Amino acid sequence: MNIGQAFKMAWKSIWGKKGRSALTILSIFIGIAAVMTIVSIMEGMKAKSMEQFEAMGTNRITVRVYSWSYDEQGNPLPAPDYFDKLYQFCNSIQDLVIGVTPTASCSATATYGTKSTANMEWQYDDNWNVISSPPQQYYGSDQYSACNNLTVGSGRDLAWLDCKGYKQVCVLGAQAAKVFFGSADPVGKELLVNGNAFRIIGVYNARVEPDSSNAYQMDNFIVYPYTASRILGGDNSNQEYLVKARDNETLSQAITEIGTYIKGQVDLSTGSVNVYSESQWQQDSNEYMTMISLVLGGIAAISLVVGGIGIMNIMLVTVTERTREIGIRRAIGATRASIVSQFLIEAAMLCGLGGIVGILVGTVCSVVLSQRIVQMTIYPALWVTLAAFGLSVLLGVIFGIYPAAKASKLQPVEALRAE
């Protein structure tokens, strides 16, 4: 018997038992669809994370300084301000560094007319995407925009003299400008921040699509000169700074030199320093999501094993039902190899059909869920599709070996006696 005949006989057997074959295929396609959907969604989450990192810019270095000095009564003492020294040092290594800025947040209340951050709340849609939120407020230097991949759309950026002159000015992100002023130009207008008038000198261009859920996370912010903390307040016991390296080639060297310098400025008996690249955090995040994907994929793969056991059970039933057929074929000279190949092909075809259905269902689920979860249309990668089909066929072969071997071992005389 040639391969073509084996496929024809396998298809005839599958088609002859439509109900049983459909249930068998169901056990396989559920597992395939689940694995494909999980892998695609996790890849979509990685892509979304990459999009956010790219919007903020690459080659960023975080410098954190922790201090824990106390007076005799046990009250915490103000930590030394290291930014001016770090600023001067980074300017001295401009072949490695583009800019440096504090990243401290400000908890002040900003008000314009009837709109106030005190009355704004975080709001979400049914998919937990942000659809409204109060602007985040930060202290920054004149190099804040360079460190955060920002460009000025109208007005001007913060200047060094704004910081050193203690000017009460601010720059808005594109979404923050829309929250407070709608379509009007805010440049030249004033925000009341904790009752203090801060003149708006500029608006940054949007880094992501306006009104998207990411816009409220990426472009909904206000930046004040870092020296404004003297009137707006803020805790500087845990200081954090952001440094932008020129490129990937200078990143490691910049981390080393900045780390060596800042550790020499901090009393390590009452504080500590941590200098690291955000690309490392991004890599750790991707590894974490990959681990989750593997765990969820492993759980979904259990259904494939269960489906494989179902395939083995059905094939054993098939062997029992076709005992006389096997005996006749063995009596007229069929080899054990031809019997094995016939049943393996049938098992592989069953699982292959389940794999095809699973791929179709998995693709639909990936597209629908990715649009709802990460607002991106994610199609399963070609390698995922091919791997899913290959895995389904492999399952048929693996779990079909025992029934096929059992069929091939039947003795012709005993098989012909079977009812």
Disulfide bonds with the S-S distance in Angstrom:
none
